[in-house]
Amino acid sequence: MPKFWNRANNSTRSNTYQMKVSGLLVDVVRKDIKNLNLRVYPPDGRVRVAVPLRVSDRAVLRFVNSKLDWIKGQRIKHDGQERQSNTECVSGETHYYQGRPCRLNVIYQTSPGRVELRNSNSIDLYVREGSSPGQRERVLEAWYRRKLKEQIPPMVGKWESIIGVEVAQWGVRRMKTRWGSCNIKARRIWLNLELIKKPVTCVEYIIVHEMVHLLERLHNDRFANLMDGFMPKWREYRDELNGKRL
């Protein structure tokens, strides 16, 4: 039998507790939804399963057990991504841009650092001689941030007219467990800097996702129906973004 911690009263509409499955600690969130939804979150590989209220714990246990190989693969993937974030930014490393793996070429110069994308599969990083790994990473990160910020305004403008909402503010920052967030009251959305490493369709999906929250705060049937109407392929983009292969 699985073990449980901090389980809430089953009479509530939504409750959260933890289950241990084959030595793996899983966050279980019971909601008023139709299907089980399993996720593995970067950067530490936290496992979470959203469960319909009427599904039994035994069924959840069987479901998670059936996905252990997939979970292991996702945790290895996230671990690899975390290692990449701790790279030394030297020539030969692989860094991602808009979903494509690119070879990093470090070029030393006397002028301030800059980055150029070459041939769609090479990133030239120009830095001063003797620069530290942290300094090289900051130059690369500044370029990533600038490129993502270039993508956002036309997407927001496009979808404001389609969805019928107005975004008062948007920004880019590092996030550990989310691709985006929305402050409904302030009509402000935040996007994860790591999105610049993903395909452009994934960036657009997150923008639409957060903007739809201005119409519906919860991830409920109405939210899913709105997403279906505005972006019929949103589930494909979501799964591509999260590397989901269930």
N, C-alpha and C positions, 0 to 999 in steps of 0.2 A: 504494500500500500504506500502511496506517496505521503510525504510529510507536508504539513501546512503551518504557516506562521501568520499572525496578524490578520486572521480572517474576519471580515465584517459580517454583520447579520444578513442572512440570506433574504430577509424580508425587504431589504432596501433595493432600490432600482438599479444601483450600480455599486459593486464593492471590489476591493483589491486585497489580494493575499499572495503568498509565495508557495510554490510547490517544488519539491526536489524530485527530479526525474533522472535516474541513472547517474546520480552524483551532480547533476546540473541544476542550479537554482533558477527557477523560472518565475517571473512576475505574471500573475494571473489577474486579469481585469474583467469582471463580469459586467456586461452592458446589454442594453436593449437593442441587440443587433441580430442578424440572421445567420451569419457564418463565422466560424473560427478564423482568426487572423493572426498569423505568427510573424514576428519581426525580430531581427537581431540588429541591435543598435551599435554603431561605432561611437567612440573608438575602443571601448572595452569589451564589446561583444555581449552586452546585456541582452537577455532573452525575455521577450514579452509576448504573451498570447491573450488576445481579446476573445472573450467567450460569450456566446448567447446565454441568457439567464437560465434557460431550461436544460442546457447541456450538463450532464453529470460530470463529476470529478474523474470518474473512471474513464469516460470518453475523452476528457482532456488529456489524461495520462497516456492513453493509447495514441492519440493524435501526436503529442509531442514525441513519444517514442518512435513513431513512424517517420519523424522528420529529423532524427538525430544526425544522420549523415549530412543533410543539408545544413543544419545548424553548425556542425563542425566546419564545413566548408566556408560558411559565412564568417565564422570567427577567425579562421585562418586568413581570409581575405582582409578583414578589418585590421588584423594584426599586421599584415603586410603594409596596409595603408598607413598605419601608425608608425611603422618603421621608416616609411618613406618620408613622413613629416619630420623625422629626426636625421635626415640625410645630411651629408656634408656639402652638398651642392658642388660636386666636382664633375669634370668631364666624363661622359660615359653613363651617368645615371639616367634613369628613365623618369620623366615627369609627365603628367597628363595635362592636356589642354583641350577643352571641348570634346571630351571623350576619346581623344587620340593619344596614344603613347608617343612621346617625343624624346629624342636623345638630347641631353644637355651638353652644350659646349661652352666651357668657361674660357673667356678671352680676357687677358689682362691688359690694362691701359692706364693712362695717367689721369684721364678725365672722370667725372662722376659716373656711377654705375647706371646701366640701362639694359634693356632686354629687347631682343628682336626675334620674331618667329620666322624661320627660314624653311621653305619647301614643305610646309604643313606638317613636318615630322621632326623638325629640329628647333631647339630653343637656344639661341646664342645669348649667353649671360656675360656682359661686359662689366668687369670690376677692377678695382685698383690692385696692383701687386701687393701681396701680403695680407689681403683681406681675410677675415676669419669666416668659418662656416656660418656663423650667425649673421654676419654682415652680408654675405652672399645670399642667404635665405631671405633677408629683409628686402633686398633689391628685387628678387624674384617675386616675393609676396606682393610688393607694391605694384608690380606689373600685372599680376593676377587680379588684384583688386581693381586696378584701373580698367582692365579689359572687361571684367564683369559689370562694372558701373556703366560701361558704354552700351552693354546689351539691355540694361533694365529700362531706361526711359521709353524707347519705342514700344516695348512689350506692354508696359503699364498703360501707356496712352492707347494702344490698340484695344486692350481688354477693358479699360474703363468704359469705352463706348459700347462694347459688346455686353458686358455684365450689367452696366448701368449704375456703377458706383464710382466714387472718387477717392483716390489715395492721397491723403494730405502729405505724407512723408514716407520715404523709404530709405533703407540703409543696408550696408554690408558689414558683417562682422563674423568672427569665428564662433561656431556653436559646436558643442560636443555631441548632442543627441538629437538635434533637429536640423532639417534642411531649411526651415523658414519659420517665422512666427508672425502673429498679427495682433496688434493692440486695437481692438474694435472701437473703443471710445475715442482714441486719438486718430483712428484711421491711418495707422502707421504700420508698415510691414518691414520685416528684417529678413535678409537672405544670407545663407551660410556662404562664406567665402569659398568653400570647397566646391560649390556648384560650378565654378569656372572650369573645373576639371572634368565635368560631365557634359554629355551632349546638349546642344542648345535647346532641344525639345524638352529636356528635363528641367532646365531653368524656367522655361515658359510654363511648364506644368506647375512648378512650385509657386510662381507668381499668380497663376489663376487660382490655385488652391487657397492661397492666403487671401486673395481678393474676394473669393466666394464666402469666406468667413465673415465678410462685412454684411452678407445677407443672412447667413446662418452660422451661429457660433459653434454649434456642436457637430460632431461627425456622426450624424444620424441619417435616416433615409432621405430626408429633405435635402441634406447636403449632397449626398450621392446623386440624387436626381438632378440637382442643379449642375453638378459637375458633368453628368451624362449629357445634359442639354448644351452646355457651353463647349465642352471638350470631350467628345465621345471616346477618344482613345486614351483618356487620362490614366486608366489602370495600366495600360502598356507602358506609359512613361514612368509611372510610379514604380512598377516592377523593374524596369531598366535602371532607374535611379538607385534602387536598393539592392540590385543584383539578385532579385528574387526569382527562384526557379523551383516552384512547388509542384 
